[in-house]
């Protein structure tokens, strides 16, 4: 038995903080698809559901070009099936676990796609009572950078822990690189700052409900941490 996928950008993506802070790397469209699936989960759901949708509707919602509709949707689904998240366990002898996001992506040849999140995600998306974060899907759908999407999520997790907007959060550079999934990319800090942080900050400030101001903190001659001053983005929030 499957349910019809619902497209509502005002729905909340709700997930455990450990999941959102886990190391992950994927394409922007894959991230959008996974977050869309997470928004389907209702507050009192006891189990994950299987969802069906028309490929054309999904592509339109995700902003996939209709000229290569089936090829591009298949590529996103294949990416989703391969994508994993590393979640810390707090156990020094077993410091992480590896979880797939999606357990099924099936196309019937007649325009209908069937999707299901991995059952291993259940503890991180079902019946959450504490240590979780929620945000409206529309804030990440408008972002055109995967790093902007991930930085937004990370900041919302930590922002919630400090009591909401107008927080100042500091991340060790190595930890931020890990959470963004780019430990092995942009080795020179100037490239990381230009290609990841500056683009992400600009997009978040222009398109989401928060406005952030980054500060780079050195130890000796090298940048060792980045602080973000977070404010409610009143101009965007009123839209």
N, C-alpha and C positions, 0 to 999 in steps of 0.2 A: 504494500500500500504506500503510495507516494502522495506528497502534497505539491500544490502548484507554487512555484517560486514567486514571492511577492517583491515588487520593486517599489520601495518607499524610502527616499533619501532622508526622511525625517526619523526613520527607525534608528534605534541605538545599537551599536556594536558593543556587547558586554562580554568581557573576558577577564580571567584571573590575571593579576599583575605578573605572576611568574611566567605566564604564557607570553604576554606582551613584551616583557623584558628579555625573553629568550633570544638567543642568537638565531637570526634568520636572514636569508637572502633569496630574492625571487624577482621576477619582473613586476613592473607596476600593475599591469593588467591582472596578473595572477594574484597579487595582493588585494586588488579590488574585488575579484571574484571570491576569494576566501572570506573577506570581511562581509561581503553581501550574504554569504551562506551563514555566517555567524549571526547576522541581524535577524535571520528567520527564527531563531530560538526564542521562545516565549519564556517569561519569568518562571512559570510553574511547570514547564516541560520536564518530564522524568527521563526522557530518552531522546537521542538524536533521531531526526527524520530523514527520509530520502525525498529529494525534490526533483520535479520535472519543470522544464521550461522550453519555450520555442527558441531556437538558436538566434533567430532574427531579433527577438525581443531582448535577449541577453546581450547581444552585440550592441544594440542601440543604447542600452542602459550603461554599458561599460565604455562606450565611445569607440568601438571597433569599426573600422572602415568597412562598409558593405561591399566594396569591390572585391575583397578577398575574404568574405565572411566565413565560410566553412573552414578554410585553411587556417585562418587566424584564431578562430574559436578552438579548433583542435589543438593548436600550439599552446594556447593558454591552459587548456585542460591537461595536456601532457606535462606542462610545467607544474601545474598544481599537484599532479600525482607524484612528481619527483621531489617537490619541495618539502623540507623538514624544518623543525624548530628544535634547537638544543635548549633544554630546560635544566637548570641546576637543581640538584637534590639536597644540598646541604650536608651530604655525607662525604667526608674527605676520601673515603675508599671507593666511592662510586659517585664522582662529582657531577655527572650529567646523565640525562636520558634523551633519546632521540625519538621524535614523534612525527609521523606523516600528518599533513593537514587533511588530505582528501583520500578516501578509500575507494571511491568509484566515480568514474566519468564515462557515461555510455551514450552513444548516439544511435538512434534507431533507423537512420537513413531517410526518414520522412520529416525532418525538421525539428524533432524533439530530442532534448538532451536531459539525461538523468544524472544527478549529482548527490554525493553524500560525504559529509565530513567523517574523518576517522573516529572510530569509537574510542581510541586512546585519548582523544581530546575531552571526553566527558567530564573529568574532574575539573577542567579548566573553563568550561562554558555552561555547565548545567547546575542549577540550584545553588548559585553563589550567594553567600551571606556576608562575606567580608573579604577584604584584600582583592577587590576587583575594580576595574575601571570601565566607564562607559562614555561613549561619545557618539554624536550623530553621524551617520554614514555620509551625509552631504559634505562634511568638512574634509573628508579624505578623497571623495570622488572628484572634487574640483582640482586636486593636486596633480601636476604632471611630472613630478619627480618621486621616485620610490623613496629616496632618502628623506624627502620632505614628509612623506606619509609616515615613515618610521620615526623620525624625530618628533613629529606631532604626537604619535602614540606614546613614546617614551616620556615626553614632557607631561602629557596628561596623567600618566601613571604617577609620576613623582609629584606633580602639582596636587593631585588628590591627596597624597600622603601628608602634604603640608597644609591642607585646609582650603585649597582652591586658588583662585586667581591672585595675582600680585605676590607671587613667590619668587625666590631666587634659588636656583638649583645649580649645583656644581657637579661635574662629571670628570673623572680621570679620563685623559685622552684615550688610553688603551681600552677602557671599559666602553666608552662611547663608540670607538671603532668596532669593537666586538658586537655590540648591540645592533649596529647598523650593517653588520655583515661585510665590512670592508677592511679587515685587518691586513689583507694582502694586496690592497689597491691604494693608489695615491700615497706612496711611501713618504714622499716629501710633504711636510706639513702645509706648505703653501698651496700644493695641489689639492690636498684634503680640504683645506679651508675654502678654496675657490670653487671646486667641483662638487663638494658635498654640503658644507655648512652654509656658505653664503647663498647658494641656490635654495636650500631648504628653508632658511630664515626668510628670504624674500617671498617665497610662495606661501609659507605659513602666515606671514603678516598680511599678505594681500587677499588670502582666500579662506581663512579659518576664523574661529571665534577667539583666538588668542593672538596677542602681539608680543614678540620676544625680542630681546636685545642681548646679543652674545658678548662676552668678554673673555679674552684669552689670557691665561695666567701662566707665567713662566717660572721654571725652577732653573736657575742658572741662565743659560742662553736659549734653552728650548722650551716650547710650550708644553706644559704637562697636564693642564686641565682647562676645561671650558665651562664658564658660568653663563646661565641664561636667566635674565630677568623677565618674568612673565606677567603680562597684564591682560585683562579682558579687552578684546578688540571690539569696542563699542560700535564703530562704524559698520563692521562686518556683521556683528551680532544682531543688529537691528534689521538686516535684510531677510 
